[in-house]
Amino acid sequence: QMDVHGRIREVLAETIREELAPEHQQLSTEDLIKALRQRGIIDDVMKELKFVTDVNEKERTSPPKPSTHFVDREPPVLKKTNIDPTRRYLYLQVLGGKAFLEHLQEPEPLPGQICSTFTLCLHFRNQRFRSKPVPCACEPDFHDGFLLEVHKDSLGDGSKMVDATTMLSICDPVHMVLIKTDTFGETTLVASYFLEWRSVLAAENGVTNVAVELLGVGTESKVSVGVLNIRLEMYPQLSKTLSLEVTNTQFALERQKTAEKERLFLVYAKQWWREYLQIRPTHNVRLVKIFAQDENGVNRPVCSYIRPLRAGRLLDTPRQAARFVSVLGYERAPVIGGGAGKQEQWCTLLSFLCRNKGDCEDHANLLCSLLLAFGLEAFVCVGTKAKGVPHTWVMTCGTDGTITFWESLTGHRYIHRPINPDDPPLVEQPKPLYPYRTIGCIFNHQKFFGNCQPSDAVEVCVFDLHDESRWKPMSGEAIKSVCPPGSTSSVPPFPPLCASTVDAAVTSNEIELQLRILVSEHRKDLGLSTVWDDHLSYLLSPALAAYELERTTGISAGNEEFQDAVRRAVPDGHTFKGFPIHFVYRNARRAFATCLRSPFCEEIICCRGDQVRLAVRVRVFPYPESACAVWIMFACKYRSVL
């Protein structure tokens, strides 16, 4: 806007004329910067220099919106931040991509046409960023800059600027996740990459360009997806850079140390497994999972997928955390071709959150991490459901010995009361309400136990974890050596959760409007007219709020008022029918198609009769990230002629 380059060029030309005329001396950078300073240009630039960052930590106060307003479809809320010259920043620019060969045939999108997009999500030292969505193409047009603060939490006193040597010891990578969003809003994980940014410490001028080859995920983790051109720059510039030798030695040492720790853990795990099998030969069919593959096909100890995760002010209670995890979408890891067996892929937390959906293991790991931060003793359980389907869920142990199972996909909680198989037949046994059949092992970020009771059936399981004849423990030291914070391992640090960017009122209105149009069109095809009753629609709100409250807290409230209001709104001799349904996605057309599959709902939408009035109410409850619980209620009232 200020045409900085033009002004700098003028000043430099002038300076060179003035300074160089007397004796043709060499001008240093300092002289030139001094000249720019004297003319106040640098100050102007610094004033104008505002970098755009994501607002996660600070609570947003948005001005009241006018009654008709357009919602910007861009996911992040952008806010100008003034750059702090006393801090070290890494400026990471993504300058386009190339060789995304899967999109070679993709036609150029017409203006205004909805097309599939790529979005790049970054996490570095507790900061998260998201690029603007760009259309999928063989050479996607990424042009984004991210300003990453290098010493955010642990390092750097306000008074002291970190130097290159200190930064070399910061081994946190920049985690980059590439997400593809198709025209229906469905997301897929394309690639997950850990960028070693410290190469910039040895680059001359403190600037380096890297071409990053992204590999696919899951079964395609050895296949190249595409290449991103990335430019890294330290800001302010380093006074002295390191030599390449130093940085390479540091990387080699870190790799060696990690590899050695992982090797020792593997040796220990093999020994542990041998001992476990010696207890009973049948143990080899139990689901005891010590390692799991992440989205890049890397084998990691299961304990490293968990660590206490505080949600800041975004979640208030453990049950609310369970509700949040249950509204993140569920999708089994994709597998090419048919055949039995389940493709296993435990995602890193960033990939799971950016994609907004994942498998049951991802849900269980996240829920366990959140419950641990709320001060509960939580474990992830690995076992099976009915028909021997492998499954994971979460368990908490109360101080009084109460065992509670949490189903991470639904948010349901079950109290576990073991059946004693040695009781006489007349003793009444508790009937288990939970869907779990067998349990092989339980673990969290510090502990791992293999189930060595005679039967691995959940209903007869006794969860006395101190009894080694029932639960074989792994050494806490061994786990600590490969799981953070004790290790400089290859395990990425957890990203913070982000506040929701979904405007609940606007989204609710949009979906409701779309549903009204869909219902009217559907009835028109059946030769029926549609009359909407706005008052009745409004009366459905309390019911939807009560349903969500019940899902979150287990307490139902306010039903009497709702029933009373409906009785008043429906005159004598009329019939009222209502049908509530719950979704975790915001696609009205898809929701409508699902509703029509239910005979109750279809009966309401296609209602025939005298004085038929229809009503629909949508209420979107936003949760952290872009998770949403969407409640829809269809209702009708008509005159009973029978």
C-alpha positions as CSV (number, residue, x, y, z in Angstrom):
1,Q,0.0,0.0,0.0
2,M,2.8,2.4,0.8
3,D,4.8,1.3,-2.2
4,V,7.7,0.6,0.1
5,H,10.0,-0.8,-2.6
6,G,9.6,2.4,-4.7
7,R,10.5,4.6,-1.8
8,I,13.4,2.5,-0.7
9,R,14.8,2.6,-4.2
10,E,14.6,6.4,-4.4
11,V,16.4,6.8,-1.0
12,L,19.1,4.2,-2.0
13,A,19.7,5.9,-5.3
14,E,20.0,9.3,-3.6
15,T,22.3,7.9,-0.8
16,I,24.6,6.2,-3.4
17,R,24.8,9.5,-5.4
18,E,25.6,11.5,-2.2
19,E,28.0,9.0,-0.5
20,L,29.8,7.5,-3.4
21,A,30.5,10.7,-5.3
22,P,33.5,11.9,-3.1
23,E,35.6,8.8,-3.3
24,H,34.3,5.6,-4.7
25,Q,34.1,3.7,-1.4
26,Q,32.1,0.5,-0.7
27,L,28.8,1.1,1.0
28,S,27.8,-1.4,3.7
29,T,24.3,-2.6,4.5
30,E,24.5,-0.6,7.7
31,D,25.1,2.7,5.8
32,L,22.1,2.0,3.7
33,I,19.9,1.1,6.6
34,K,21.1,4.2,8.4
35,A,20.1,6.3,5.4
36,L,16.6,4.8,5.4
37,R,16.3,5.3,9.2
38,Q,17.2,9.0,8.9
39,R,14.5,9.5,6.4
40,G,12.0,7.7,8.7
41,I,11.1,5.1,6.2
42,I,11.9,2.1,8.4
43,D,9.7,3.5,11.1
44,D,6.8,3.9,8.7
45,V,7.2,0.4,7.5
46,M,7.3,-1.0,11.0
47,K,4.1,0.8,11.8
48,E,2.4,-0.6,8.7
49,L,3.9,-4.0,9.2
50,K,1.1,-6.1,10.6
51,F,1.2,-9.8,10.3
52,V,-2.0,-11.8,10.2
53,T,-2.3,-14.7,12.7
54,D,-5.0,-17.0,13.9
55,V,-6.8,-15.9,17.0
56,N,-6.9,-19.0,19.2
57,E,-5.9,-18.1,22.7
58,K,-7.4,-14.7,23.0
59,E,-11.2,-14.6,23.4
60,R,-12.8,-12.9,20.6
61,T,-15.3,-10.1,21.2
62,S,-17.0,-9.5,17.9
63,P,-19.1,-6.4,17.4
64,P,-22.9,-7.0,17.2
65,K,-23.8,-7.9,13.7
66,P,-26.4,-6.2,11.6
67,S,-29.6,-8.1,11.0
68,T,-28.6,-9.0,7.4
69,H,-25.1,-9.9,7.2
70,F,-23.0,-12.1,5.0
71,V,-20.8,-14.7,6.7
72,D,-17.3,-15.0,5.4
73,R,-16.7,-18.5,4.4
74,E,-13.0,-18.3,5.3
75,P,-12.5,-20.5,8.4
76,P,-9.9,-18.6,10.4
77,V,-10.8,-15.3,12.1
78,L,-8.0,-13.1,11.0
79,K,-6.7,-10.4,13.2
80,K,-3.8,-8.0,12.8
81,T,-1.0,-8.4,15.2
82,N,1.8,-6.0,15.6
83,I,5.1,-7.7,15.3
84,D,7.2,-7.6,18.5
85,P,10.8,-6.7,17.5
86,T,12.2,-8.2,20.8
87,R,11.1,-11.8,19.9
88,R,12.5,-14.2,17.4
89,Y,10.1,-15.3,14.6
90,L,10.3,-17.8,11.8
91,Y,8.6,-16.5,8.8
92,L,7.4,-19.5,6.7
93,Q,6.1,-18.8,3.3
94,V,4.4,-21.4,1.1
95,L,5.1,-20.5,-2.5
96,G,2.9,-22.8,-4.5
97,G,2.9,-26.6,-5.0
98,K,3.8,-28.7,-8.0
99,A,3.5,-32.4,-9.2
100,F,0.2,-33.1,-7.5
101,L,-0.3,-35.6,-10.2
102,E,-3.7,-37.0,-9.0
103,H,-5.1,-33.6,-10.1
104,L,-3.5,-33.6,-13.5
105,Q,-6.8,-34.0,-15.4
106,E,-8.7,-31.5,-13.2
107,P,-10.4,-28.8,-15.3
108,E,-9.9,-25.1,-14.4
109,P,-12.8,-24.1,-12.1
110,L,-15.1,-21.6,-13.6
111,P,-15.6,-18.4,-11.6
112,G,-18.2,-18.9,-8.9
113,Q,-18.2,-22.6,-9.4
114,I,-17.7,-24.7,-6.2
115,C,-14.6,-26.9,-6.6
116,S,-12.5,-29.2,-4.4
117,T,-9.9,-27.3,-2.3
118,F,-6.7,-27.9,-0.5
119,T,-6.0,-26.4,2.9
120,L,-2.7,-26.5,4.7
121,C,-2.8,-26.6,8.5
122,L,0.3,-25.9,10.6
123,H,1.2,-26.4,14.2
124,F,4.4,-25.2,15.9
125,R,5.1,-24.8,19.6
126,N,1.5,-24.3,20.7
127,Q,0.6,-22.0,17.7
128,R,-1.8,-23.1,15.0
129,F,-2.3,-21.7,11.5
130,R,-4.4,-22.4,8.5
131,S,-3.9,-21.4,4.9
132,K,-6.6,-20.0,2.7
133,P,-8.3,-22.8,0.7
134,V,-6.9,-23.1,-2.9
135,P,-8.5,-25.1,-5.7
136,C,-7.1,-28.6,-6.2
137,A,-4.8,-28.6,-9.2
138,C,-1.6,-30.3,-10.4
139,E,0.1,-27.1,-9.3
140,P,-2.0,-25.7,-6.5
141,D,-1.6,-22.0,-6.0
142,F,-0.6,-21.7,-2.4
143,H,0.6,-18.3,-1.5
144,D,0.6,-17.9,2.3
145,G,3.0,-16.6,4.9
146,F,2.9,-17.7,8.5
147,L,4.7,-15.9,11.3
148,L,5.8,-18.5,13.9
149,E,7.0,-17.3,17.2
150,V,10.1,-19.4,18.0
151,H,10.2,-19.0,21.7
152,K,6.7,-19.0,22.8
153,D,6.5,-20.8,26.1
154,S,9.5,-22.4,27.6
155,L,12.5,-20.3,26.2
156,G,13.4,-16.7,26.0
157,D,13.2,-14.2,28.8
158,G,11.6,-11.0,27.6
159,S,14.9,-9.3,27.9
160,K,17.0,-11.8,26.0
161,M,16.7,-12.5,22.3
162,V,17.4,-16.2,21.6
163,D,20.5,-16.8,19.5
164,A,21.1,-19.4,16.9
165,T,22.7,-21.9,19.3
166,T,19.8,-21.8,21.7
167,M,17.4,-22.2,18.8
168,L,19.3,-25.3,17.6
169,S,18.2,-27.0,20.8
170,I,14.5,-26.4,20.0
171,C,13.8,-29.7,18.3
172,D,10.0,-29.2,17.8
173,P,9.3,-29.6,14.1
174,V,6.7,-27.6,12.2
175,H,3.9,-30.1,11.7
176,M,2.1,-29.6,8.4
177,V,-1.1,-31.3,7.5
178,L,-2.7,-31.1,4.0
179,I,-6.5,-31.5,3.9
180,K,-8.6,-31.9,0.8
181,T,-12.2,-30.7,1.0
182,D,-14.5,-31.9,-1.8
183,T,-17.5,-30.1,-3.2
184,F,-19.9,-31.6,-0.6
185,G,-17.7,-30.4,2.3
186,E,-16.2,-33.9,3.0
187,T,-12.6,-33.8,4.2
188,T,-9.8,-36.2,3.5
189,L,-6.3,-36.3,4.9
190,V,-3.8,-36.0,2.0
191,A,-0.5,-35.7,3.7
192,S,1.1,-35.1,7.1
193,Y,4.7,-33.8,7.2
194,F,7.2,-32.8,9.9
195,L,9.3,-29.9,8.6
196,E,12.8,-29.6,10.1
197,W,13.0,-25.8,10.2
198,R,16.4,-25.5,11.8
199,S,18.2,-25.7,8.5
200,V,17.6,-22.0,8.3
201,L,20.0,-21.4,11.1
202,A,22.9,-22.3,8.9
203,A,21.6,-20.6,5.8
204,E,23.5,-17.4,4.7
205,N,21.3,-14.3,5.0
206,G,19.1,-16.3,7.3
207,V,16.9,-17.3,4.3
208,T,16.5,-20.8,2.8
209,N,14.2,-22.3,0.2
210,V,13.1,-25.9,0.6
211,A,11.2,-28.2,-1.7
212,V,9.2,-30.5,0.5
213,E,8.0,-33.8,-1.0
214,L,4.7,-34.8,0.7
215,L,4.0,-38.5,0.9
216,G,0.5,-40.0,1.2
217,V,-1.1,-41.5,4.3
218,G,-2.1,-44.9,5.4
219,T,-1.6,-47.5,2.7
220,E,0.0,-44.9,0.4
221,S,2.6,-43.7,2.9
222,K,5.4,-44.5,0.4
223,V,3.8,-42.7,-2.5
224,S,4.5,-39.1,-3.4
225,V,1.5,-36.8,-3.4
226,G,3.1,-33.6,-4.5
227,V,5.8,-31.0,-3.7
228,L,5.5,-27.8,-1.8
229,N,7.9,-24.9,-2.2
230,I,8.7,-23.4,1.1
231,R,10.8,-20.4,2.0
232,L,12.0,-20.0,5.6
233,E,13.4,-16.8,7.0
234,M,14.4,-15.8,10.6
235,Y,13.2,-12.4,11.8
236,P,15.0,-10.3,13.0
237,Q,18.0,-11.5,11.1
238,L,20.5,-13.6,13.0
239,S,23.7,-11.8,13.9
240,K,25.7,-14.9,13.2
241,T,24.6,-18.1,11.6
242,L,25.8,-21.6,12.4
243,S,27.9,-23.7,10.1
244,L,26.2,-26.5,8.3
245,E,28.5,-29.0,10.1
246,V,27.1,-27.9,13.5
247,T,23.4,-28.3,12.5
248,N,24.0,-31.6,10.7
249,T,25.9,-33.0,13.7
250,Q,23.0,-31.9,16.0
251,F,20.4,-33.5,13.8
252,A,22.5,-36.7,13.6
253,L,22.9,-36.8,17.4
254,E,19.2,-36.3,18.0
255,R,18.3,-39.0,15.5
256,Q,20.8,-41.4,17.1
257,K,19.5,-40.7,20.6
258,T,15.9,-41.3,19.6
259,A,16.7,-44.4,17.6
260,E,18.7,-45.8,20.6
261,K,15.8,-45.2,23.0
262,E,13.3,-46.7,20.6
263,R,15.6,-49.7,20.1
264,L,15.9,-50.3,23.8
265,F,12.1,-50.0,24.2
266,L,11.6,-52.5,21.5
267,V,13.9,-55.0,23.2
268,Y,12.1,-54.4,26.5
269,A,8.6,-54.8,24.8
270,K,9.7,-58.2,23.2
271,Q,10.9,-59.4,26.6
272,W,7.6,-58.3,28.2
273,W,5.6,-60.0,25.5
274,R,7.5,-63.3,26.0
275,E,6.8,-63.2,29.7
276,Y,3.1,-62.4,29.0
277,L,2.8,-65.5,26.8
278,Q,4.4,-67.7,29.4
279,I,1.6,-67.0,31.8
280,R,-0.9,-68.7,29.4
281,P,-0.4,-69.8,25.8
282,T,-3.9,-68.5,24.9
283,H,-2.7,-65.0,25.6
284,N,-1.4,-64.7,22.0
285,V,-5.0,-64.2,20.7
286,R,-5.7,-61.4,23.2
287,L,-5.8,-57.8,21.8
288,V,-2.6,-56.6,23.5
289,K,-1.5,-53.6,21.5
290,I,2.0,-52.2,22.3
291,F,2.7,-50.4,19.0
292,A,0.4,-48.7,16.5
293,Q,1.0,-47.2,13.1
294,D,0.3,-43.5,12.6
295,E,-0.9,-41.9,9.4
296,N,2.6,-42.0,7.9
297,G,3.0,-45.7,8.5
298,V,5.4,-45.1,11.4
299,N,5.2,-47.6,14.3
300,R,4.9,-45.8,17.7
301,P,4.3,-47.1,21.2
302,V,0.6,-46.7,22.0
303,C,1.3,-44.7,25.1
304,S,2.8,-41.9,23.0
305,Y,-0.6,-41.1,21.4
306,I,-1.8,-39.8,24.8
307,R,-0.9,-37.0,27.0
308,P,-2.9,-34.7,29.3
309,L,-4.5,-32.1,27.0
310,R,-6.0,-29.0,28.6
311,A,-8.8,-27.4,26.7
312,G,-8.3,-23.9,28.2
313,R,-11.7,-22.3,28.5
314,L,-13.2,-24.2,25.6
315,L,-14.6,-27.1,27.6
316,D,-15.7,-26.9,31.3
317,T,-16.4,-30.5,32.4
318,P,-15.3,-34.0,31.6
319,R,-18.8,-34.8,30.3
320,Q,-18.7,-31.8,28.0
321,A,-15.3,-33.1,26.8
322,A,-16.9,-36.5,26.1
323,R,-19.8,-34.8,24.2
324,F,-17.2,-32.8,22.1
325,V,-15.3,-35.9,21.1
326,S,-18.5,-37.7,20.2
327,V,-19.5,-35.0,17.7
328,L,-16.3,-35.2,15.8
329,G,-17.0,-37.3,12.8
330,Y,-16.4,-41.1,12.8
331,E,-14.8,-42.7,9.8
332,R,-12.9,-45.9,9.5
333,A,-9.5,-45.6,7.9
334,P,-9.9,-45.8,4.1
335,V,-8.7,-49.0,2.5
336,I,-8.3,-49.7,-1.3
337,G,-10.1,-52.8,-2.5
338,G,-12.3,-55.2,-0.5
339,G,-11.3,-58.1,1.7
340,A,-11.6,-58.6,5.4
341,G,-9.6,-56.9,8.0
342,K,-9.5,-53.3,9.1
343,Q,-6.9,-50.9,7.8
344,E,-5.2,-49.6,11.0
345,Q,-4.2,-46.0,11.3
346,W,-3.9,-44.1,14.5
347,C,-3.8,-40.4,13.6
348,T,-1.6,-37.7,15.2
349,L,-3.9,-35.3,17.0
350,L,-3.4,-32.5,14.5
351,S,-4.4,-34.7,11.5
352,F,-7.5,-35.8,13.4
353,L,-8.6,-32.3,14.4
354,C,-7.9,-30.7,11.0
355,R,-9.9,-33.4,9.2
356,N,-12.6,-33.2,11.9
357,K,-13.1,-36.9,11.8
358,G,-11.3,-40.1,12.5
359,D,-11.5,-43.8,13.6
360,C,-12.6,-45.0,17.1
361,E,-8.9,-45.1,18.3
362,D,-8.5,-41.4,17.5
363,H,-11.6,-40.5,19.4
364,A,-10.6,-42.7,22.4
365,N,-7.1,-41.2,22.5
366,L,-8.4,-37.6,22.4
367,L,-11.0,-38.3,25.1
368,C,-8.5,-40.0,27.4
369,S,-6.1,-37.1,27.0
370,L,-8.9,-34.6,27.9
371,L,-10.0,-36.6,30.9
372,L,-6.5,-36.9,32.2
373,A,-6.2,-33.1,32.1
374,F,-9.4,-32.9,34.1
375,G,-7.6,-34.8,36.8
376,L,-9.2,-38.2,36.3
377,E,-7.3,-41.5,36.2
378,A,-8.2,-42.4,32.6
379,F,-7.1,-45.3,30.4
380,V,-7.7,-46.3,26.8
381,C,-9.1,-49.9,26.6
382,V,-8.4,-52.1,23.7
383,G,-10.8,-55.0,23.1
384,T,-13.7,-56.1,21.1
385,K,-17.4,-55.4,20.7
386,A,-20.1,-57.9,19.6
387,K,-19.1,-60.3,16.9
388,G,-15.5,-59.9,17.8
389,V,-15.1,-56.5,16.1
390,P,-11.9,-54.8,17.5
391,H,-12.8,-51.6,19.3
392,T,-11.2,-49.0,21.7
393,W,-13.0,-47.1,24.4
394,V,-12.0,-45.1,27.6
395,M,-12.2,-46.1,31.2
396,T,-11.8,-44.0,34.4
397,C,-11.1,-45.4,37.8
398,G,-12.6,-43.6,40.8
399,T,-10.8,-43.2,44.1
400,D,-13.5,-45.4,45.6
401,G,-12.8,-48.1,43.0
402,T,-15.8,-47.3,40.7
403,I,-15.0,-48.2,37.1
404,T,-16.7,-46.1,34.5
405,F,-16.6,-46.9,30.7
406,W,-16.9,-43.9,28.3
407,E,-17.8,-44.7,24.7
408,S,-15.9,-42.0,22.8
409,L,-18.1,-42.3,19.7
410,T,-21.4,-41.6,21.5
411,G,-20.4,-39.9,24.7
412,H,-22.3,-42.6,26.7
413,R,-21.1,-43.6,30.1
414,Y,-21.5,-47.1,31.7
415,I,-20.7,-48.2,35.3
416,H,-18.9,-51.5,35.3
417,R,-20.0,-54.1,37.9
418,P,-18.1,-57.3,37.5
419,I,-19.9,-60.7,37.6
420,N,-18.4,-63.2,39.9
421,P,-18.4,-66.5,38.1
422,D,-17.9,-68.4,41.4
423,D,-21.2,-67.2,42.9
424,P,-23.9,-69.8,43.4
425,P,-26.5,-69.8,40.5
426,L,-29.3,-68.2,42.6
427,V,-27.3,-65.0,43.3
428,E,-28.6,-62.3,41.0
429,Q,-25.8,-60.9,38.8
430,P,-25.7,-57.4,37.3
431,K,-26.7,-57.2,33.7
432,P,-24.0,-55.3,31.7
433,L,-25.4,-52.5,29.6
434,Y,-22.2,-51.7,27.8
435,P,-21.5,-53.1,24.3
436,Y,-18.0,-54.4,25.1
437,R,-17.2,-58.1,25.0
438,T,-13.4,-58.6,25.7
439,I,-10.6,-56.5,26.9
440,G,-6.9,-57.2,26.1
441,C,-5.0,-54.3,27.5
442,I,-5.3,-50.7,28.9
443,F,-2.9,-47.9,28.8
444,N,-2.4,-44.1,29.2
445,H,0.6,-41.8,28.9
446,Q,2.4,-43.4,31.8
447,K,1.1,-46.9,32.3
448,F,0.4,-50.0,30.3
449,F,-1.3,-53.2,31.6
450,G,-1.9,-56.5,29.8
451,N,-4.9,-58.4,31.0
452,C,-3.8,-61.7,32.4
453,Q,-7.1,-62.9,34.1
454,P,-8.3,-66.4,33.2
455,S,-11.0,-64.9,30.9
456,D,-10.7,-61.7,29.0
457,A,-14.5,-61.2,29.0
458,V,-15.2,-57.6,30.2
459,E,-18.2,-58.7,32.3
460,V,-16.0,-60.9,34.6
461,C,-13.0,-58.5,34.6
462,V,-11.8,-57.1,37.9
463,F,-10.0,-53.8,37.5
464,D,-7.7,-54.1,40.4
465,L,-4.6,-52.6,38.6
466,H,-2.3,-53.2,41.6
467,D,-2.8,-57.0,41.4
468,E,-0.1,-58.3,39.1
469,S,-1.8,-61.7,38.9
470,R,-4.7,-59.9,37.0
471,W,-2.9,-57.1,35.2
472,K,0.7,-57.4,34.0
473,P,2.3,-53.9,34.1
474,M,5.0,-52.5,31.9
475,S,7.8,-50.6,33.5
476,G,7.0,-46.9,33.9
477,E,10.6,-46.0,33.2
478,A,10.5,-47.8,29.9
479,I,7.3,-46.0,28.8
480,K,8.8,-42.7,30.0
481,S,11.9,-43.1,27.8
482,V,9.8,-43.2,24.6
483,C,6.9,-40.9,25.5
484,P,7.1,-37.2,26.1
485,P,7.9,-35.3,28.2
486,G,10.7,-37.7,29.1
487,S,12.0,-38.2,25.6
488,T,13.2,-36.2,22.6
489,S,11.2,-38.6,20.6
490,S,9.8,-38.6,17.1
491,V,6.3,-38.0,18.7
492,P,4.9,-34.6,17.8
493,P,3.8,-32.3,20.6
494,F,0.0,-31.9,21.0
495,P,-1.6,-28.8,19.4
496,P,-3.9,-26.7,21.4
497,L,-7.6,-26.9,20.7
498,C,-9.1,-24.0,18.8
499,A,-12.3,-22.1,19.5
500,S,-15.2,-22.8,17.1
501,T,-15.4,-20.5,14.1
502,V,-19.0,-21.5,13.4
503,D,-21.7,-18.9,14.0
504,A,-24.4,-20.9,15.6
505,A,-27.4,-18.6,14.8
506,V,-26.4,-18.0,11.1
507,T,-25.7,-21.7,10.4
508,S,-29.0,-22.8,12.1
509,N,-30.9,-20.3,9.9
510,E,-29.2,-21.4,6.8
511,I,-29.9,-25.1,7.3
512,E,-33.5,-24.4,8.3
513,L,-34.1,-22.4,5.2
514,Q,-32.6,-25.1,3.0
515,L,-34.7,-27.7,4.7
516,R,-37.9,-25.7,4.1
517,I,-37.1,-25.5,0.4
518,L,-36.3,-29.2,0.3
519,V,-39.5,-30.2,2.1
520,S,-41.7,-27.9,-0.1
521,E,-40.1,-29.3,-3.3
522,H,-40.6,-32.9,-2.0
523,R,-44.3,-32.3,-1.2
524,K,-44.7,-30.5,-4.6
525,D,-43.5,-33.7,-6.3
526,L,-46.2,-35.6,-4.4
527,G,-48.9,-33.1,-5.4
528,L,-49.2,-31.6,-1.9
529,S,-49.1,-27.9,-1.0
530,T,-47.0,-26.7,2.0
531,V,-48.0,-24.2,4.6
532,W,-45.4,-23.4,7.3
533,D,-46.4,-22.5,10.8
534,D,-43.7,-20.1,12.1
535,H,-45.1,-20.0,15.6
536,L,-45.1,-23.8,15.9
537,S,-41.5,-23.9,14.5
538,Y,-40.4,-21.5,17.2
539,L,-42.0,-23.6,20.0
540,L,-39.7,-26.6,19.0
541,S,-36.6,-24.7,20.2
542,P,-36.8,-25.6,23.9
543,A,-37.0,-29.3,23.0
544,L,-33.8,-29.2,20.9
545,A,-32.0,-27.3,23.7
546,A,-33.2,-29.9,26.2
547,Y,-32.0,-32.8,24.0
548,E,-28.5,-31.3,23.8
549,L,-28.4,-30.6,27.5
550,E,-29.3,-34.2,28.2
551,R,-26.6,-35.5,25.9
552,T,-24.0,-33.3,27.6
553,T,-25.0,-33.7,31.3
554,G,-27.3,-36.7,31.5
555,I,-30.0,-34.4,33.0
556,S,-33.2,-33.7,31.2
557,A,-35.1,-30.5,32.0
558,G,-37.9,-28.3,30.7
559,N,-40.0,-31.0,29.2
560,E,-43.2,-29.9,31.0
561,E,-43.1,-26.3,29.5
562,F,-42.5,-27.7,26.0
563,Q,-45.5,-30.1,26.3
564,D,-47.7,-27.3,27.7
565,A,-46.8,-24.9,24.9
566,V,-47.5,-27.5,22.2
567,R,-50.9,-28.4,23.8
568,R,-51.8,-24.7,23.6
569,A,-50.7,-24.3,20.0
570,V,-52.6,-27.4,18.8
571,P,-56.4,-26.8,18.9
572,D,-58.9,-29.4,20.0
573,G,-59.5,-32.1,17.4
574,H,-56.1,-31.6,15.8
575,T,-53.1,-34.0,16.0
576,F,-49.5,-33.1,16.6
577,K,-46.5,-35.1,15.5
578,G,-42.9,-34.3,16.1
579,F,-39.6,-36.0,15.1
580,P,-36.2,-34.9,16.4
581,I,-33.0,-36.2,14.8
582,H,-29.3,-35.5,15.5
583,F,-26.4,-35.0,13.1
584,V,-22.8,-34.1,13.4
585,Y,-22.5,-32.5,9.9
586,R,-24.0,-29.4,8.4
587,N,-25.1,-30.6,5.0
588,A,-28.9,-30.0,4.7
589,R,-29.4,-32.1,1.7
590,R,-27.7,-35.1,3.2
591,A,-29.6,-34.7,6.5
592,F,-32.9,-34.5,4.6
593,A,-32.2,-37.7,2.7
594,T,-31.4,-39.4,6.0
595,C,-34.6,-38.1,7.6
596,L,-36.7,-39.5,4.7
597,R,-35.4,-43.0,5.4
598,S,-37.1,-42.9,8.8
599,P,-40.8,-43.9,8.5
600,F,-41.8,-41.6,11.3
601,C,-40.2,-38.6,9.7
602,E,-41.4,-39.4,6.3
603,E,-45.0,-39.6,7.7
604,I,-44.6,-36.0,9.0
605,I,-43.0,-34.6,5.8
606,C,-45.5,-36.2,3.5
607,C,-48.5,-35.6,5.8
608,R,-51.9,-35.5,4.0
609,G,-55.1,-34.2,5.6
610,D,-57.2,-31.2,6.5
611,Q,-55.5,-28.0,7.6
612,V,-52.0,-29.4,7.6
613,R,-49.4,-27.1,9.0
614,L,-45.7,-28.0,8.9
615,A,-42.9,-26.8,11.2
616,V,-39.1,-27.4,11.2
617,R,-36.5,-26.1,13.7
618,V,-32.8,-26.4,13.4
619,R,-30.4,-25.7,16.3
620,V,-26.6,-25.9,15.8
621,F,-24.5,-26.3,18.9
622,P,-20.9,-25.4,18.1
623,Y,-18.0,-27.2,19.9
624,P,-14.2,-26.5,19.8
625,E,-12.5,-27.0,16.4
626,S,-15.3,-27.0,13.8
627,A,-17.2,-29.7,15.5
628,C,-21.0,-29.2,15.7
629,A,-24.0,-31.0,17.1
630,V,-26.9,-30.3,14.8
631,W,-30.4,-31.0,16.1
632,I,-33.4,-30.9,13.6
633,M,-37.0,-31.3,14.5
634,F,-39.8,-31.8,12.0
635,A,-43.3,-31.4,13.2
636,C,-46.9,-31.1,11.8
637,K,-50.4,-30.5,13.0
638,Y,-53.5,-31.4,11.2
639,R,-57.2,-31.9,11.8
640,S,-58.2,-35.4,12.7
641,V,-61.0,-36.4,10.4
642,L,-61.4,-40.0,11.6
